[in-house]
Amino acid sequence: MRREIATWLDERPDERLTVVSACAGQGHDLVGVLAGRADAHRVRATLLEYDAGNVTAARTAAAQAGLANILVEPADAGRLSSYAGAVPADLVLMAGVFGNVTEDDVRRTVAALPQLCATGATVIWTRTRKSPDLTPALRGWLRAAGFVERAFHAPDGVLFAVGVHRFAGTPRPLDASGVLFTFVR
């Protein structure tokens, strides 16, 4: 995941960029990449996280790394209202989401991604490949929603996959009344 974020940043050296991270946890992926970059100041990011302990840890990590442009919001990323003011984004991170929600919620979230994306945005996502492996269907749903696959990493012997898709469709306005997903406990 971090390698893909770094590659994405490297491909856009002169741009001011916006990032939104759903279910950001402690912010390790994005903060971990930005902390070591001299150009981190050009990225404005919103990390959405429901767990208060993770919110505190992500805020601490961002502050310790000197990343003043990272906002960590205590919010339910499964509700579209949580994205108001943070989208459209140039990069949408969906790490740890698609493996923790129902198939219907994965499909609904993918269909709603054009509401979160700016023109030409990139979505980086993760998903387990344990049975039943939903990654082939997920990749198809992304294509149907207007995304072009840039990379799919699913090494042999590892159940974890990382996908990178570029949005080639037309962004849609945010319908803040909608629900994307509910985590399965």
C-alpha positions as CSV (number, residue, x, y, z in Angstrom):
1,M,0.0,0.0,0.0
2,R,2.7,2.5,1.0
3,R,4.6,1.8,-2.2
4,E,1.5,2.6,-4.3
5,I,0.9,5.8,-2.4
6,A,4.6,6.9,-2.9
7,T,4.4,6.0,-6.6
8,W,1.2,8.0,-6.9
9,L,2.8,11.0,-5.4
10,D,5.9,10.7,-7.6
11,E,3.7,10.7,-10.7
12,R,2.3,14.1,-9.7
13,P,5.4,16.2,-8.7
14,D,4.0,19.7,-9.3
15,E,0.4,19.4,-8.1
16,R,-1.4,20.3,-4.9
17,L,-3.2,17.1,-4.0
18,T,-6.2,16.0,-1.8
19,V,-6.5,12.7,-0.1
20,V,-9.3,11.0,1.8
21,S,-8.7,7.8,3.7
22,A,-11.7,5.7,4.8
23,C,-11.3,3.8,8.1
24,A,-7.8,5.2,8.4
25,G,-6.9,3.5,11.6
26,Q,-3.8,5.1,13.1
27,G,-2.9,6.6,9.7
28,H,0.2,4.4,9.2
29,D,-0.2,4.1,5.4
30,L,-0.4,7.8,4.5
31,V,1.5,9.3,7.4
32,G,4.2,6.7,7.0
33,V,4.7,7.8,3.4
34,L,4.4,11.5,3.9
35,A,6.7,11.6,6.9
36,G,9.7,10.9,4.8
37,R,8.9,13.3,1.9
38,A,10.2,16.8,1.5
39,D,7.1,17.6,-0.6
40,A,4.5,16.4,1.9
41,H,3.3,20.0,2.4
42,R,1.5,19.9,-1.0
43,V,-0.9,17.1,0.2
44,R,-4.1,18.0,2.1
45,A,-5.5,14.9,3.6
46,T,-8.6,13.9,5.6
47,L,-8.4,10.7,7.6
48,L,-11.8,9.3,8.7
49,E,-11.7,7.0,11.7
50,Y,-14.4,5.9,14.1
51,D,-12.3,4.5,16.9
52,A,-11.2,7.3,19.4
53,G,-8.0,5.6,20.3
54,N,-7.0,5.3,16.6
55,V,-8.0,9.0,16.1
56,T,-5.7,10.1,18.9
57,A,-2.8,7.9,17.6
58,A,-3.2,9.2,14.0
59,R,-3.3,12.8,15.2
60,T,-0.2,12.2,17.3
61,A,1.7,10.5,14.4
62,A,0.8,13.3,12.0
63,A,1.9,16.0,14.5
64,Q,5.2,14.2,15.3
65,A,5.9,14.0,11.5
66,G,5.1,17.7,11.2
67,L,2.2,17.1,8.8
68,A,0.0,20.1,9.5
69,N,-2.2,19.4,6.4
70,I,-3.5,16.1,7.7
71,L,-6.9,16.4,9.4
72,V,-8.0,13.3,11.4
73,E,-11.8,13.3,11.8
74,P,-13.6,11.1,14.3
75,A,-16.2,9.9,11.9
76,D,-18.0,6.8,10.5
77,A,-16.5,6.3,7.0
78,G,-19.5,4.2,6.2
79,R,-21.7,7.3,6.0
80,L,-21.3,9.6,3.0
81,S,-22.0,12.6,5.3
82,S,-18.5,12.0,6.8
83,Y,-16.9,12.9,3.5
84,A,-18.5,16.4,3.2
85,G,-15.7,19.0,2.8
86,A,-13.1,16.3,2.1
87,V,-14.1,15.4,-1.4
88,P,-13.7,15.3,-4.3
89,A,-10.3,13.8,-3.6
90,D,-7.4,13.1,-5.9
91,L,-6.6,9.9,-4.0
92,V,-9.1,7.8,-2.1
93,L,-7.7,5.1,0.2
94,M,-9.9,2.1,1.0
95,A,-7.5,0.0,3.1
96,G,-9.1,-2.5,5.4
97,V,-12.6,-1.7,4.2
98,F,-13.6,-4.2,1.6
99,G,-12.6,-7.2,3.7
100,N,-14.7,-6.2,6.6
101,V,-18.1,-5.5,5.0
102,T,-20.7,-7.6,3.2
103,E,-20.5,-8.2,-0.5
104,D,-23.6,-5.9,-1.0
105,D,-21.8,-3.1,0.9
106,V,-18.6,-3.6,-1.2
107,R,-20.8,-3.3,-4.4
108,R,-22.6,-0.2,-3.0
109,T,-19.3,1.5,-1.9
110,V,-17.7,0.9,-5.3
111,A,-20.8,2.3,-7.1
112,A,-20.6,5.5,-4.9
113,L,-16.8,6.1,-5.4
114,P,-17.5,8.6,-8.2
115,Q,-19.0,10.8,-5.5
116,L,-15.6,10.8,-3.7
117,C,-13.3,11.2,-6.7
118,A,-12.0,14.2,-8.5
119,T,-11.5,13.9,-12.2
120,G,-8.7,11.4,-12.8
121,A,-8.5,10.4,-9.2
122,T,-6.9,7.2,-8.0
123,V,-8.4,4.7,-5.6
124,I,-6.1,2.3,-3.7
125,W,-7.8,-0.5,-1.9
126,T,-7.1,-3.7,-0.1
127,R,-8.9,-7.0,0.3
128,T,-8.3,-10.5,1.6
129,R,-8.4,-13.3,-1.0
130,K,-9.5,-16.0,1.4
131,S,-12.5,-18.0,0.2
132,P,-14.7,-16.7,-1.2
133,D,-12.2,-14.5,-3.0
134,L,-14.2,-11.4,-4.0
135,T,-11.3,-9.6,-5.7
136,P,-12.2,-10.7,-9.3
137,A,-15.8,-9.4,-8.8
138,L,-14.5,-6.2,-7.1
139,R,-12.2,-5.5,-10.0
140,G,-15.2,-5.9,-12.4
141,W,-17.4,-3.6,-10.3
142,L,-14.7,-1.0,-10.4
143,R,-14.5,-1.2,-14.2
144,A,-18.3,-0.9,-14.4
145,A,-18.1,2.2,-12.2
146,G,-15.7,4.0,-14.6
147,F,-12.3,2.9,-13.2
148,V,-9.3,1.6,-15.1
149,E,-7.0,-0.8,-13.3
150,R,-3.4,0.4,-13.0
151,A,-2.1,-2.3,-10.7
152,F,-3.2,-5.4,-8.8
153,H,-0.9,-7.1,-6.4
154,A,-1.8,-10.5,-5.2
155,P,1.4,-12.5,-4.6
156,D,1.3,-16.3,-4.4
157,G,1.1,-17.6,-0.9
158,V,-0.3,-14.3,0.5
159,L,-4.0,-13.8,1.1
160,F,-3.8,-10.0,0.9
161,A,-4.3,-8.1,-2.3
162,V,-3.8,-4.4,-3.2
163,G,-5.6,-2.8,-6.1
164,V,-4.9,0.6,-7.8
165,H,-7.6,2.0,-10.1
166,R,-7.7,5.4,-11.9
167,F,-11.1,7.0,-12.2
168,A,-11.8,7.6,-15.9
169,G,-15.5,8.6,-15.5
170,T,-17.3,11.8,-14.6
171,P,-17.3,12.8,-10.9
172,R,-20.7,13.0,-9.3
173,P,-21.8,15.4,-6.6
174,L,-21.7,14.0,-3.0
175,D,-25.1,12.7,-1.8
176,A,-24.4,13.2,1.9
177,S,-27.5,11.3,2.9
178,G,-26.3,7.9,1.7
179,V,-24.7,4.9,3.5
180,L,-21.8,3.0,2.0
181,F,-21.2,0.2,4.4
182,T,-21.5,-1.2,7.9
183,F,-18.6,-3.1,9.4
184,V,-19.3,-6.8,10.0
185,R,-18.4,-7.7,13.5
